[in-house]
């Protein structure tokens, strides 16, 4: 079935470090791709999305590019802050509207 | 606009019991989906309802069921609870007219089965 494979965590970084979280997806059909974030004690919220090949989603300094040739949607941020500490989920949704999530990556940023 | 509301926030049950969780979507949203979140399995899709009809279903046993009412509110029921059902159950809503729409998530119901 449709699935998403995401880099295992946890990831611990220092402030201002570069963050990359790898994500690959099954290429059945033409899925939309998402990154959701779950801050401590809060529900999931959309961080960014991309709907077709070569689209770049961006928000709060985070970016991810929809790469059809490598079936990837890696999340990047050039300079992380303590407030970026959260669990990050990569997700795909095809035309059946079913949203499949990756396992989640816990990111901790130290001051 | 009020967000997605899930009740109750916490539940403690014992094995063999059944439980009903409630989700009120954002006004105007017709799709409600449910997810189970556990440390070991991550986020697993349970099912999705759209205009009172189950449109998608995940790979969970028949003990897990749901329904959606005409006002789009949804309930999820788990019968004959097992220890492994302990999890955070998340509900999400959207208008669901396009596959690239974002989902709005509630804060979840934390279920503990003793």
Interface residues (C-beta under 8 A of the other chain):
Chain A: X31 X32 X34 X36 X42 X43 X44 X45 X46 X49 X51 X89 X93 X94 X95 X96 X97 X98 X99 X100 X101 X102 X103 X104
Chain B: X4 X31 X33 X35 X42 X43 X45 X48 X50 X55 X56 X90 X92 X96 X99 X100 X102 X103 X105 X106 X107 X108
